[in-house]
Amino acid sequence: MDDGPPPDGIEKGLRFGCGFLFGGTIVFFVFARYLFSTASPFWLAVGIGALICGLLAIRYGDSFYHGILAFFRWW
């Protein structure tokens, strides 16, 4: 965990915004092949993935991104 002081409102907003964009982008590219077959569940999945990543980024901060990078360093 982080050893620093707890995040203030601006830092929480930045964490959520960056996590939201990150999650939306990742889910978009993972499920992009379904974009033209079924549009509404696709955008719902992108929205839910973005929301979850945004909330995880608020809760865990830099540890969230370190965990993501460690997960994708399999090659």
Sequence and secondary structure as in RCSB ss.txt:
>XXXX:A:sequence
MDDGPPPDGIEKGLRFGCGFLFGGTIVFFVFARYLFSTASPFWLAVGIGALICGLLAIRYGDSFYHGILAFFRWW
>XXXX:A:secstr
   S    HHHHHHHHHHHHHHHHHHHHHHSGGGTTT HHHHHHHHHHHHHHHHHHHHHHTHHHHHHHHHHH   
